[in-house]
């Protein structure tokens, strides 16, 4: 049987374990731009969070006048929530695609030039690797510039499973319960 001095220690340990569980849940804040998928609509709904309560999410639709029509969704009807995290460029992807395209193009040009080569001349001029490397570098530079100019929205998916630890002190002991909403 635990002594009375171990009960406060157990309570401190349990309440200390609550903080890491709570910090793992990312919730939309008022003013965040969000994209929702709800059970009542087949399409995505995008807007700004006007109010986020324990059981409801109130959105101001994108493009609506300030505090015009507000949309209210019960949280149990929300299937997916994405929070907008800004815009980013695609320079790396553009450089990779450009490098590959430049490599293929330079190799094809080299193969075409060598198709008419006869005899010892082929051995002296057969330097495929510099052609391919130069084509790859030129393509990477061009693709990187194009990718830098093309920007896209970045959305972070918010987990719809929420773990909410609850602790209750009763007349005959201490109870701990985890509540999960899917």
OpenMM code with the backbone's topology and positions (N, CA, C; nanometers):
from openmm import Vec3, app, unit

residues = "UNK UNK UNK UNK UNK UNK UNK UNK UNK UNK UNK UNK UNK UNK UNK UNK UNK UNK UNK UNK UNK UNK UNK UNK UNK UNK UNK UNK UNK UNK UNK UNK UNK UNK UNK UNK UNK UNK UNK UNK UNK UNK UNK UNK UNK UNK UNK UNK UNK UNK UNK UNK UNK UNK UNK UNK UNK UNK UNK UNK UNK UNK UNK UNK UNK UNK UNK UNK UNK UNK UNK UNK UNK UNK UNK UNK UNK UNK UNK UNK UNK UNK UNK UNK UNK UNK UNK UNK UNK UNK UNK UNK UNK UNK UNK UNK UNK UNK UNK UNK UNK UNK UNK UNK UNK UNK UNK UNK UNK UNK UNK UNK UNK UNK UNK UNK UNK UNK UNK UNK UNK UNK UNK UNK UNK UNK UNK UNK UNK UNK UNK UNK UNK UNK UNK UNK UNK UNK UNK UNK UNK UNK UNK UNK UNK UNK UNK UNK UNK UNK UNK UNK UNK UNK UNK UNK UNK UNK UNK UNK UNK UNK UNK UNK UNK UNK UNK UNK UNK UNK UNK UNK UNK UNK UNK UNK UNK UNK UNK UNK UNK UNK".split()
positions = [
    Vec3(0.0846, -0.1179, 0.0000),
    Vec3(0.0000, 0.0000, 0.0000),
    Vec3(0.0889, 0.1239, 0.0000),
    Vec3(0.0615, 0.2190, -0.0910),
    Vec3(0.1462, 0.3376, -0.0980),
    Vec3(0.1271, 0.4259, 0.0246),
    Vec3(0.2363, 0.4867, 0.0615),
    Vec3(0.2276, 0.5779, 0.1760),
    Vec3(0.1709, 0.7113, 0.1298),
    Vec3(0.1285, 0.7920, 0.2263),
    Vec3(0.0696, 0.9225, 0.1933),
    Vec3(0.1721, 1.0165, 0.1297),
    Vec3(0.2970, 1.0000, 0.1595),
    Vec3(0.3994, 1.0884, 0.1019),
    Vec3(0.4256, 1.0566, -0.0457),
    Vec3(0.3906, 0.9368, -0.0912),
    Vec3(0.4137, 0.9034, -0.2318),
    Vec3(0.3012, 0.9537, -0.3236),
    Vec3(0.1862, 0.9868, -0.2692),
    Vec3(0.0747, 1.0360, -0.3508),
    Vec3(0.1072, 1.1721, -0.4136),
    Vec3(0.1596, 1.2718, -0.3393),
    Vec3(0.1962, 1.3984, -0.4064),
    Vec3(0.3042, 1.3790, -0.5131),
    Vec3(0.3977, 1.2866, -0.4882),
    Vec3(0.5005, 1.2597, -0.5875),
    Vec3(0.4386, 1.2014, -0.7144),
    Vec3(0.3450, 1.1099, -0.6996),
    Vec3(0.2769, 1.0508, -0.8150),
    Vec3(0.1974, 1.1569, -0.8901),
    Vec3(0.1319, 1.2478, -0.8195),
    Vec3(0.0567, 1.3553, -0.8843),
    Vec3(0.1493, 1.4470, -0.9643),
    Vec3(0.2655, 1.4796, -0.9080),
    Vec3(0.3600, 1.5657, -0.9793),
    Vec3(0.4114, 1.4961, -1.1051),
    Vec3(0.4384, 1.3664, -1.0963),
    Vec3(0.4849, 1.2926, -1.2129),
    Vec3(0.3776, 1.2858, -1.3211),
    Vec3(0.2529, 1.2628, -1.2808),
    Vec3(0.1440, 1.2541, -1.3779),
    Vec3(0.1169, 1.3885, -1.4450),
    Vec3(0.1177, 1.4960, -1.3691),
    Vec3(0.0929, 1.6268, -1.4296),
    Vec3(0.2097, 1.6698, -1.5159),
    Vec3(0.3301, 1.6253, -1.4845),
    Vec3(0.4452, 1.6533, -1.5698),
    Vec3(0.4364, 1.5790, -1.7006),
    Vec3(0.3715, 1.4629, -1.7024),
    Vec3(0.3565, 1.3853, -1.8252),
    Vec3(0.2476, 1.4421, -1.9143),
    Vec3(0.1612, 1.5254, -1.8598),
    Vec3(0.0525, 1.5845, -1.9379),
    Vec3(0.1063, 1.6877, -2.0367),
    Vec3(0.2041, 1.7652, -1.9987),
    Vec3(0.2562, 1.8719, -2.0840),
    Vec3(0.3105, 1.8203, -2.2166),
    Vec3(0.3935, 1.7138, -2.2197),
    Vec3(0.4403, 1.6672, -2.3507),
    Vec3(0.3276, 1.6158, -2.4393),
    Vec3(0.2256, 1.5530, -2.3818),
    Vec3(0.1141, 1.5055, -2.4635),
    Vec3(0.0400, 1.6225, -2.5265),
    Vec3(0.0180, 1.7261, -2.4513),
    Vec3(-0.0565, 1.8416, -2.4995),
    Vec3(0.0238, 1.9186, -2.6042),
    Vec3(0.1575, 1.9209, -2.5898),
    Vec3(0.2376, 1.9994, -2.6822),
    Vec3(0.2468, 1.9345, -2.8196),
    Vec3(0.2105, 1.8084, -2.8338),
    Vec3(0.2178, 1.7413, -2.9628),
    Vec3(0.0999, 1.7766, -3.0527),
    Vec3(-0.0046, 1.8302, -2.9982),
    Vec3(-0.1237, 1.8633, -3.0766),
    Vec3(-0.1100, 2.0057, -3.1293),
    Vec3(-0.1147, 2.0207, -3.2620),
    Vec3(-0.1108, 2.1519, -3.3253),
    Vec3(-0.2548, 2.1910, -3.3542),
    Vec3(-0.2958, 2.3030, -3.3008),
    Vec3(-0.4328, 2.3497, -3.3224),
    Vec3(-0.4284, 2.4813, -3.3983),
    Vec3(-0.5260, 2.5056, -3.4843),
    Vec3(-0.5296, 2.6342, -3.5533),
    Vec3(-0.5572, 2.7474, -3.4551),
    Vec3(-0.4898, 2.8579, -3.4766),
    Vec3(-0.5078, 2.9760, -3.3929),
    Vec3(-0.5968, 3.0769, -3.4666),
    Vec3(-0.6545, 3.1691, -3.3929),
    Vec3(-0.7376, 3.2736, -3.4532),
    Vec3(-0.6499, 3.3553, -3.5483),
    Vec3(-0.6973, 3.3722, -3.6700),
    Vec3(-0.6232, 3.4456, -3.7716),
    Vec3(-0.5474, 3.3570, -3.8681),
    Vec3(-0.5330, 3.2282, -3.8378),
    Vec3(-0.4646, 3.1360, -3.9284),
    Vec3(-0.5498, 3.1095, -4.0518),
    Vec3(-0.4833, 3.0978, -4.1654),
    Vec3(-0.5515, 3.0573, -4.2880),
    Vec3(-0.5533, 2.9046, -4.2898),
    Vec3(-0.6711, 2.8474, -4.3024),
    Vec3(-0.6859, 2.7021, -4.2965),
    Vec3(-0.7642, 2.6516, -4.4168),
    Vec3(-0.7481, 2.5230, -4.4410),
    Vec3(-0.8231, 2.4528, -4.5447),
    Vec3(-0.8842, 2.3308, -4.4769),
    Vec3(-1.0162, 2.3161, -4.4900),
    Vec3(-1.0884, 2.2091, -4.4209),
    Vec3(-1.1514, 2.1127, -4.5191),
    Vec3(-1.1633, 1.9909, -4.4756),
    Vec3(-1.2486, 1.8934, -4.5430),
    Vec3(-1.3470, 1.8470, -4.4358),
    Vec3(-1.4746, 1.8696, -4.4630),
    Vec3(-1.5789, 1.8358, -4.3657),
    Vec3(-1.6735, 1.7325, -4.4244),
    Vec3(-1.7473, 1.6662, -4.3364),
    Vec3(-1.8391, 1.5607, -4.3806),
    Vec3(-1.9592, 1.6174, -4.4548),
    Vec3(-1.9918, 1.7441, -4.4340),
    Vec3(-2.1113, 1.8032, -4.4946),
    Vec3(-2.0881, 1.8577, -4.6349),
    Vec3(-1.9606, 1.8614, -4.6815),
    Vec3(-1.9324, 1.9172, -4.8138),
    Vec3(-1.8290, 1.8301, -4.8854),
    Vec3(-1.8491, 1.8037, -5.0149),
    Vec3(-1.7520, 1.7220, -5.0872),
    Vec3(-1.6248, 1.7992, -5.1251),
    Vec3(-1.6275, 1.9317, -5.1177),
    Vec3(-1.5107, 2.0110, -5.1580),
    Vec3(-1.4400, 2.0681, -5.0344),
    Vec3(-1.3187, 2.1144, -5.0586),
    Vec3(-1.2414, 2.1767, -4.9503),
    Vec3(-1.2928, 2.3178, -4.9255),
    Vec3(-1.2889, 2.3568, -4.8004),
    Vec3(-1.3328, 2.4902, -4.7623),
    Vec3(-1.2114, 2.5637, -4.7086),
    Vec3(-1.1847, 2.6820, -4.7641),
    Vec3(-1.0684, 2.7592, -4.7238),
    Vec3(-1.1144, 2.8904, -4.6624),
    Vec3(-1.0490, 2.9298, -4.5551),
    Vec3(-1.0838, 3.0542, -4.4892),
    Vec3(-0.9883, 3.0860, -4.3760),
    Vec3(-1.0237, 3.1897, -4.3025),
    Vec3(-0.9446, 3.2344, -4.1877),
    Vec3(-1.0193, 3.1981, -4.0599),
    Vec3(-0.9449, 3.1469, -3.9625),
    Vec3(-1.0072, 3.1086, -3.8353),
    Vec3(-1.0537, 3.2345, -3.7632),
    Vec3(-1.1825, 3.2400, -3.7373),
    Vec3(-1.2407, 3.3526, -3.6639),
    Vec3(-1.2486, 3.3189, -3.5155),
    Vec3(-1.2866, 3.1948, -3.4857),
    Vec3(-1.2938, 3.1497, -3.3462),
    Vec3(-1.2734, 2.9991, -3.3445),
    Vec3(-1.1973, 2.9525, -3.2483),
    Vec3(-1.1732, 2.8098, -3.2314),
    Vec3(-1.2088, 2.7746, -3.0886),
    Vec3(-1.3195, 2.7035, -3.0738),
    Vec3(-1.3649, 2.6638, -2.9409),
    Vec3(-1.3399, 2.5146, -2.9226),
    Vec3(-1.3804, 2.4645, -2.8113),
    Vec3(-1.3567, 2.3239, -2.7792),
    Vec3(-1.4353, 2.2298, -2.8701),
    Vec3(-1.5526, 2.2746, -2.9152),
    Vec3(-1.6361, 2.1865, -2.9969),
    Vec3(-1.6735, 2.2452, -3.1327),
    Vec3(-1.6329, 2.3690, -3.1628),
    Vec3(-1.6681, 2.4310, -3.2910),
    Vec3(-1.5492, 2.5067, -3.3493),
    Vec3(-1.5539, 2.5206, -3.4794),
    Vec3(-1.4555, 2.5987, -3.5528),
    Vec3(-1.5332, 2.6969, -3.6390),
    Vec3(-1.5083, 2.8253, -3.6206),
    Vec3(-1.5779, 2.9299, -3.6955),
    Vec3(-1.4788, 2.9898, -3.7946),
    Vec3(-1.5165, 2.9861, -3.9230),
    Vec3(-1.4298, 3.0368, -4.0296),
    Vec3(-1.4917, 3.1559, -4.0983),
    Vec3(-1.4042, 3.2467, -4.1407),
    Vec3(-1.4440, 3.3542, -4.2303),
    Vec3(-1.3961, 3.3102, -4.3682),
    Vec3(-1.4878, 3.2827, -4.4618),
    Vec3(-1.4471, 3.2296, -4.5924),
    Vec3(-1.3513, 3.3234, -4.6655),
    Vec3(-1.2643, 3.2662, -4.7446),
    Vec3(-1.1678, 3.3458, -4.8191),
    Vec3(-1.2412, 3.4290, -4.9234),
    Vec3(-1.2088, 3.5569, -4.9286),
    Vec3(-1.2711, 3.6461, -5.0251),
    Vec3(-1.3976, 3.7119, -4.9729),
    Vec3(-1.4383, 3.6785, -4.8508),
    Vec3(-1.5589, 3.7393, -4.7937),
    Vec3(-1.5230, 3.8753, -4.7331),
    Vec3(-1.6180, 3.9677, -4.7258),
    Vec3(-1.5902, 4.0951, -4.6603),
    Vec3(-1.5610, 4.0724, -4.5120),
    Vec3(-1.4901, 4.1660, -4.4520),
    Vec3(-1.4507, 4.1514, -4.3120),
    Vec3(-1.5720, 4.1254, -4.2232),
    Vec3(-1.5681, 4.0151, -4.1524),
    Vec3(-1.6736, 3.9714, -4.0601),
    Vec3(-1.8097, 3.9646, -4.1295),
    Vec3(-1.8077, 3.9249, -4.2559),
    Vec3(-1.9321, 3.9078, -4.3308),
    Vec3(-1.9961, 3.7753, -4.2936),
    Vec3(-2.0025, 3.6862, -4.3889),
    Vec3(-2.0610, 3.5547, -4.3639),
    Vec3(-1.9590, 3.4664, -4.2933),
    Vec3(-1.9969, 3.4152, -4.1786),
    Vec3(-1.9108, 3.3248, -4.1037),
    Vec3(-1.9651, 3.1835, -4.1160),
    Vec3(-1.8753, 3.0868, -4.1304),
    Vec3(-1.9133, 2.9462, -4.1390),
    Vec3(-1.8813, 2.8783, -4.0068),
    Vec3(-1.9772, 2.8059, -3.9526),
    Vec3(-1.9596, 2.7374, -3.8245),
    Vec3(-1.9603, 2.5865, -3.8499),
    Vec3(-1.8557, 2.5190, -3.8011),
    Vec3(-1.8434, 2.3741, -3.8175),
    Vec3(-1.8248, 2.3086, -3.6819),
    Vec3(-1.9071, 2.2089, -3.6488),
    Vec3(-1.8780, 2.1307, -3.5285),
    Vec3(-1.7515, 2.0492, -3.5532),
    Vec3(-1.6658, 2.0380, -3.4523),
    Vec3(-1.5386, 1.9690, -3.4707),
    Vec3(-1.5552, 1.8218, -3.5072),
    Vec3(-1.6658, 1.7618, -3.4667),
    Vec3(-1.6837, 1.6207, -3.5012),
    Vec3(-1.7164, 1.6013, -3.6493),
    Vec3(-1.7471, 1.7095, -3.7236),
    Vec3(-1.7716, 1.6973, -3.8673),
    Vec3(-1.6469, 1.7299, -3.9495),
    Vec3(-1.5397, 1.7752, -3.8848),
    Vec3(-1.4166, 1.8106, -3.9551),
    Vec3(-1.3320, 1.6851, -3.9733),
    Vec3(-1.3051, 1.6497, -4.1006),
    Vec3(-1.2259, 1.5308, -4.1304),
    Vec3(-1.0772, 1.5615, -4.1429),
    Vec3(-1.0454, 1.6784, -4.1966),
    Vec3(-0.9056, 1.7131, -4.2199),
    Vec3(-0.8881, 1.8632, -4.2069),
    Vec3(-0.7760, 1.9048, -4.1457),
    Vec3(-0.7435, 2.0459, -4.1311),
    Vec3(-0.6000, 2.0663, -4.1793),
    Vec3(-0.5799, 2.1639, -4.2681),
    Vec3(-0.4471, 2.2033, -4.3139),
    Vec3(-0.4281, 2.3507, -4.2806),
    Vec3(-0.3117, 2.3848, -4.2245),
    Vec3(-0.2793, 2.5236, -4.1922),
    Vec3(-0.1792, 2.5748, -4.2951),
    Vec3(-0.2045, 2.6953, -4.3465),
    Vec3(-0.1175, 2.7557, -4.4464),
    Vec3(0.0101, 2.8033, -4.3793),
    Vec3(0.1252, 2.7667, -4.4355),
    Vec3(0.2547, 2.8029, -4.3775),
    Vec3(0.3365, 2.8942, -4.4687),
    Vec3(0.2742, 2.9534, -4.5680),
    Vec3(0.3446, 3.0485, -4.6535),
    Vec3(0.3645, 2.9967, -4.7946),
    Vec3(0.4468, 3.0696, -4.8680),
    Vec3(0.4764, 3.0339, -5.0066),
    Vec3(0.6257, 3.0073, -5.0179),
    Vec3(0.6611, 2.9080, -5.0986),
    Vec3(0.8017, 2.8728, -5.1198),
    Vec3(0.8264, 2.8509, -5.2684),
    Vec3(0.9519, 2.8664, -5.3053),
    Vec3(0.9882, 2.8443, -5.4455),
    Vec3(1.0236, 2.6977, -5.4677),
    Vec3(1.0357, 2.6615, -5.5940),
    Vec3(1.0685, 2.5248, -5.6346),
    Vec3(1.2057, 2.5201, -5.7017),
    Vec3(1.3020, 2.5980, -5.6533),
    Vec3(1.4308, 2.6074, -5.7210),
    Vec3(1.5051, 2.4736, -5.7247),
    Vec3(1.4974, 2.3967, -5.6175),
    Vec3(1.5710, 2.2703, -5.6141),
    Vec3(1.5124, 2.1690, -5.7134),
    Vec3(1.3806, 2.1582, -5.7136),
    Vec3(1.3165, 2.0680, -5.8080),
    Vec3(1.3423, 2.1120, -5.9517),
    Vec3(1.3367, 2.2433, -5.9766),
    Vec3(1.3656, 2.2954, -6.1097),
    Vec3(1.5082, 2.2652, -6.1535),
    Vec3(1.6035, 2.2767, -6.0612),
    Vec3(1.7431, 2.2460, -6.0945),
    Vec3(1.7613, 2.0973, -6.1244),
    Vec3(1.6926, 2.0123, -6.0495),
    Vec3(1.7044, 1.8682, -6.0748),
    Vec3(1.6462, 1.8297, -6.2111),
    Vec3(1.5284, 1.8816, -6.2405),
    Vec3(1.4663, 1.8518, -6.3697),
    Vec3(1.5501, 1.9095, -6.4836),
    Vec3(1.5994, 2.0341, -6.4664),
    Vec3(1.6823, 2.0966, -6.5691),
    Vec3(1.8131, 2.0230, -6.5907),
    Vec3(1.8728, 1.9740, -6.4832),
    Vec3(1.9973, 1.8984, -6.4954),
    Vec3(1.9763, 1.7700, -6.5754),
    Vec3(1.8692, 1.7004, -6.5460),
    Vec3(1.8387, 1.5771, -6.6193),
    Vec3(1.8097, 1.6072, -6.7663),
    Vec3(1.7296, 1.7108, -6.7915),
    Vec3(1.6958, 1.7467, -6.9303),
    Vec3(1.8206, 1.7912, -7.0061),
    Vec3(1.9084, 1.8673, -6.9411),
    Vec3(2.0322, 1.9102, -7.0054),
    Vec3(2.1245, 1.7933, -7.0361),
    Vec3(2.1319, 1.6976, -6.9454),
    Vec3(2.2131, 1.5778, -6.9665),
    Vec3(2.1637, 1.4988, -7.0876),
    Vec3(2.0323, 1.4770, -7.0935),
    Vec3(1.9737, 1.4011, -7.2045),
    Vec3(1.9926, 1.4759, -7.3370),
    Vec3(1.9699, 1.6070, -7.3357),
    Vec3(1.9832, 1.6865, -7.4581),
    Vec3(2.1274, 1.6870, -7.5081),
    Vec3(2.2227, 1.7092, -7.4174),
    Vec3(2.3635, 1.7110, -7.4575),
    Vec3(2.4079, 1.5742, -7.5080),
    Vec3(2.3605, 1.4685, -7.4450),
    Vec3(2.3958, 1.3338, -7.4908),
    Vec3(2.3387, 1.3060, -7.6290),
    Vec3(2.2162, 1.3513, -7.6544),
    Vec3(2.1553, 1.3320, -7.7867),
    Vec3(2.2304, 1.4117, -7.8931),
    Vec3(2.2718, 1.5342, -7.8618),
    Vec3(2.3480, 1.6152, -7.9577),
    Vec3(2.4820, 1.5486, -7.9875),
    Vec3(2.5466, 1.4983, -7.8833),
    Vec3(2.6743, 1.4302, -7.9020),
    Vec3(2.6570, 1.3052, -7.9883),
    Vec3(2.5535, 1.2275, -7.9616),
    Vec3(2.5293, 1.1059, -8.0405),
    Vec3(2.5025, 1.1401, -8.1865),
    Vec3(2.4326, 1.2489, -8.2114),
    Vec3(2.4045, 1.2918, -8.3481),
    Vec3(2.5332, 1.3334, -8.4199),
    Vec3(2.6197, 1.4037, -8.3497),
    Vec3(2.7460, 1.4476, -8.4098),
    Vec3(2.8375, 1.3293, -8.4387),
    Vec3(2.8318, 1.2281, -8.3559),
    Vec3(2.9194, 1.1126, -8.3736),
    Vec3(2.8652, 1.0112, -8.4748),
    Vec3(2.7420, 1.0289, -8.5179),
    Vec3(2.6840, 0.9334, -8.6130),
    Vec3(2.7524, 0.9393, -8.7490),
    Vec3(2.8102, 1.0526, -8.7839),
    Vec3(2.8787, 1.0664, -8.9126),
    Vec3(3.0296, 1.0489, -8.8995),
    Vec3(3.0773, 1.0118, -8.7844),
    Vec3(3.2201, 0.9971, -8.7590),
    Vec3(3.2705, 0.8627, -8.8140),
    Vec3(3.3877, 0.8667, -8.8806),
    Vec3(3.4446, 0.7457, -8.9395),
    Vec3(3.5927, 0.7379, -8.9025),
    Vec3(3.6372, 0.6209, -8.8639),
    Vec3(3.7798, 0.5941, -8.8459),
    Vec3(3.8413, 0.6560, -8.7230),
    Vec3(3.9678, 0.7040, -8.7391),
    Vec3(4.0455, 0.7559, -8.6265),
    Vec3(3.9924, 0.8883, -8.5732),
    Vec3(3.9169, 0.9615, -8.6533),
    Vec3(3.8610, 1.0887, -8.6075),
    Vec3(3.7677, 1.0679, -8.4879),
    Vec3(3.6987, 0.9552, -8.4838),
    Vec3(3.6050, 0.9265, -8.3740),
    Vec3(3.6774, 0.9128, -8.2419),
    Vec3(3.7936, 0.8491, -8.2435),
    Vec3(3.8684, 0.8294, -8.1202),
    Vec3(3.9172, 0.9596, -8.0607),
    Vec3(3.9532, 1.0554, -8.1468),
    Vec3(4.0054, 1.1831, -8.0980),
    Vec3(3.8934, 1.2742, -8.0461),
    Vec3(3.7797, 1.2685, -8.1087),
    Vec3(3.6722, 1.3621, -8.0713),
    Vec3(3.5669, 1.2999, -7.9802),
    Vec3(3.5827, 1.1747, -7.9450),
    Vec3(3.4806, 1.1074, -7.8635),
    Vec3(3.4985, 1.1444, -7.7164),
    Vec3(3.4512, 1.2571, -7.6809),
    Vec3(3.4568, 1.3055, -7.5422),
    Vec3(3.3135, 1.3331, -7.4965),
    Vec3(3.2445, 1.2257, -7.4692),
    Vec3(3.1030, 1.2379, -7.4330),
    Vec3(3.0841, 1.3033, -7.2968),
    Vec3(3.1685, 1.2690, -7.2005),
    Vec3(3.1490, 1.3166, -7.0634),
    Vec3(3.1498, 1.4695, -7.0511),
    Vec3(3.2421, 1.5423, -7.1136),
    Vec3(3.2340, 1.6893, -7.1042),
    Vec3(3.1051, 1.7463, -7.1643),
    Vec3(3.0590, 1.6883, -7.2750),
    Vec3(2.9323, 1.7333, -7.3338),
    Vec3(2.8185, 1.7144, -7.2339),
    Vec3(2.8097, 1.5951, -7.1765),
    Vec3(2.7008, 1.5636, -7.0839),
    Vec3(2.7078, 1.6497, -6.9584),
    Vec3(2.8290, 1.6697, -6.9060),
    Vec3(2.8437, 1.7509, -6.7839),
    Vec3(2.8065, 1.8969, -6.8108),
    Vec3(2.8504, 1.9505, -6.9238),
    Vec3(2.8169, 2.0893, -6.9571),
    Vec3(2.6664, 2.1055, -6.9775),
    Vec3(2.6064, 2.0112, -7.0474),
    Vec3(2.4613, 2.0166, -7.0673),
    Vec3(2.3861, 2.0071, -6.9365),
    Vec3(2.4345, 1.9238, -6.8474),
    Vec3(2.3705, 1.9082, -6.7168),
    Vec3(2.3810, 2.0369, -6.6344),
    Vec3(2.4974, 2.1012, -6.6355),
    Vec3(2.5146, 2.2265, -6.5598),
    Vec3(2.4301, 2.3400, -6.6162),
    Vec3(2.4264, 2.3521, -6.7478),
    Vec3(2.3441, 2.4575, -6.8100),
    Vec3(2.1959, 2.4323, -6.7801),
    Vec3(2.1544, 2.3077, -6.7911),
    Vec3(2.0149, 2.2738, -6.7615),
    Vec3(1.9796, 2.2975, -6.6157),
    Vec3(2.0729, 2.2658, -6.5244),
    Vec3(2.0472, 2.2885, -6.3817),
    Vec3(2.0323, 2.4372, -6.3516),
    Vec3(2.1171, 2.5189, -6.4126),
    Vec3(2.1076, 2.6640, -6.3898),
    Vec3(1.9755, 2.7191, -6.4434),
    Vec3(1.9391, 2.6801, -6.5649),
    Vec3(1.8133, 2.7286, -6.6238),
    Vec3(1.6933, 2.6790, -6.5438),
    Vec3(1.6938, 2.5513, -6.5068),
    Vec3(1.5830, 2.4964, -6.4285),
    Vec3(1.5725, 2.5591, -6.2904),
    Vec3(1.6877, 2.5890, -6.2287),
    Vec3(1.6858, 2.6543, -6.0976),
    Vec3(1.6248, 2.7931, -6.1033),
    Vec3(1.6570, 2.8678, -6.2100),
    Vec3(1.5992, 3.0022, -6.2256),
    Vec3(1.4486, 2.9935, -6.2467),
    Vec3(1.4046, 2.9017, -6.3319),
    Vec3(1.2605, 2.8846, -6.3545),
    Vec3(1.1920, 2.8415, -6.2243),
    Vec3(1.2517, 2.7478, -6.1530),
    Vec3(1.1943, 2.7014, -6.0267),
    Vec3(1.1903, 2.8100, -5.9206),
    Vec3(1.2865, 2.9022, -5.9254),
    Vec3(1.2878, 3.0138, -5.8301),
    Vec3(1.1710, 3.1083, -5.8545),
    Vec3(1.1309, 3.1202, -5.9800),
    Vec3(1.0202, 3.2092, -6.0146),
    Vec3(0.8833, 3.1470, -5.9875),
    Vec3(0.8766, 3.0147, -5.9841),
    Vec3(0.7493, 2.9454, -5.9618),
    Vec3(0.7345, 2.9207, -5.8114),
    Vec3(0.6333, 2.9788, -5.7518),
    Vec3(0.6111, 2.9648, -5.6071),
    Vec3(0.4810, 2.8890, -5.5836),
    Vec3(0.4737, 2.8195, -5.4716),
    Vec3(0.3542, 2.7418, -5.4382),
    Vec3(0.3208, 2.7584, -5.2903),
    Vec3(0.1945, 2.7332, -5.2576),
    Vec3(0.1503, 2.7390, -5.1191),
    Vec3(0.1988, 2.6151, -5.0448),
    Vec3(0.2366, 2.6344, -4.9191),
    Vec3(0.2791, 2.5232, -4.8346),
    Vec3(0.1738, 2.5068, -4.7259),
    Vec3(0.1171, 2.3867, -4.7159),
    Vec3(0.0142, 2.3560, -4.6173),
    Vec3(0.0667, 2.2496, -4.5226),
    Vec3(0.0407, 2.2673, -4.3937),
    Vec3(0.0775, 2.1678, -4.2933),
    Vec3(-0.0497, 2.0980, -4.2461),
    Vec3(-0.0502, 1.9668, -4.2597),
    Vec3(-0.1671, 1.8910, -4.2158),
    Vec3(-0.1659, 1.8806, -4.0637),
    Vec3(-0.2809, 1.9107, -4.0056),
    Vec3(-0.2961, 1.9036, -3.8615),
    Vec3(-0.3625, 1.7711, -3.8281),
    Vec3(-0.3070, 1.7012, -3.7322),
    Vec3(-0.3648, 1.5728, -3.6920),
    Vec3(-0.5041, 1.5960, -3.6346),
    Vec3(-0.5987, 1.5161, -3.6810),
    Vec3(-0.7340, 1.5305, -3.6292),
    Vec3(-0.7556, 1.4452, -3.5049),
    Vec3(-0.6563, 1.3632, -3.4697),
    Vec3(-0.6641, 1.2867, -3.3456),
    Vec3(-0.6070, 1.3744, -3.2358),
    Vec3(-0.6827, 1.3976, -3.1338),
    Vec3(-0.6370, 1.4791, -3.0230),
    Vec3(-0.6385, 1.3968, -2.8958),
    Vec3(-0.5266, 1.3982, -2.8270),
    Vec3(-0.5156, 1.3279, -2.6995),
    Vec3(-0.5293, 1.4328, -2.5902),
    Vec3(-0.6285, 1.4166, -2.5072),
    Vec3(-0.6504, 1.5113, -2.3987),
    Vec3(-0.6474, 1.4374, -2.2655),
    Vec3(-0.5390, 1.4486, -2.1926),
    Vec3(-0.5331, 1.3819, -2.0636),
    Vec3(-0.6174, 1.4549, -1.9601),
    Vec3(-0.6869, 1.3806, -1.8820),
    Vec3(-0.7685, 1.4369, -1.7747),
    Vec3(-0.7283, 1.3690, -1.6449),
    Vec3(-0.7262, 1.4440, -1.5378),
    Vec3(-0.6936, 1.3874, -1.4086),
    Vec3(-0.8056, 1.4263, -1.3117),
    Vec3(-0.8470, 1.3310, -1.2326),
    Vec3(-0.9548, 1.3563, -1.1372),
    Vec3(-0.9124, 1.3076, -0.9995),
    Vec3(-0.9435, 1.3871, -0.9014),
    Vec3(-0.9196, 1.3471, -0.7635),
    Vec3(-1.0530, 1.3077, -0.7025),
    Vec3(-1.0619, 1.1885, -0.6569),
    Vec3(-1.1855, 1.1401, -0.5959),
    Vec3(-1.1695, 1.1250, -0.4460),
    Vec3(-1.2768, 1.0862, -0.3818),
    Vec3(-1.2730, 1.0670, -0.2370),
    Vec3(-1.1887, 0.9478, -0.1967),
    Vec3(-1.1743, 0.8492, -0.2865),
    Vec3(-1.1025, 0.7278, -0.2494),
    Vec3(-0.9768, 0.7042, -0.3332),
    Vec3(-0.9328, 0.8018, -0.4127),
    Vec3(-0.8116, 0.7801, -0.4885),
    Vec3(-0.7950, 0.8797, -0.6016),
    Vec3(-0.7027, 0.8493, -0.6892),
    Vec3(-0.6698, 0.9354, -0.8016),
    Vec3(-0.6955, 0.8573, -0.9298),
    Vec3(-0.7583, 0.9213, -1.0266),
    Vec3(-0.7832, 0.8554, -1.1540),
    Vec3(-0.7238, 0.9357, -1.2679),
    Vec3(-0.6717, 0.8667, -1.3672),
    Vec3(-0.6170, 0.9321, -1.4854),
    Vec3(-0.6838, 0.8690, -1.6076),
    Vec3(-0.7276, 0.9532, -1.7010),
    Vec3(-0.7972, 0.9041, -1.8180),
    Vec3(-0.7449, 0.9802, -1.9398),
    Vec3(-0.7293, 0.9084, -2.0504),
    Vec3(-0.6919, 0.9701, -2.1766),
    Vec3(-0.8156, 0.9709, -2.2669),
    Vec3(-0.8478, 1.0864, -2.3185),
    Vec3(-0.9626, 1.0996, -2.4067),
    Vec3(-0.9105, 1.1252, -2.5474),
    Vec3(-0.9527, 1.0452, -2.6448),
    Vec3(-0.9073, 1.0614, -2.7823),
    Vec3(-1.0264, 1.0896, -2.8725),
    Vec3(-1.0122, 1.1939, -2.9568),
    Vec3(-1.1163, 1.2271, -3.0524),
    Vec3(-1.0613, 1.2023, -3.1911),
    Vec3(-1.1331, 1.1261, -3.2728),
    Vec3(-1.0907, 1.0960, -3.4095),
    Vec3(-1.1691, 1.1789, -3.5067),
] * unit.nanometer
topology = app.Topology()
chain = topology.addChain("A")
for resn in residues:
    res = topology.addResidue(resn, chain)
    for name in ("N", "CA", "C"):
        topology.addAtom(name, app.Element.getBySymbol(name[0]), res)
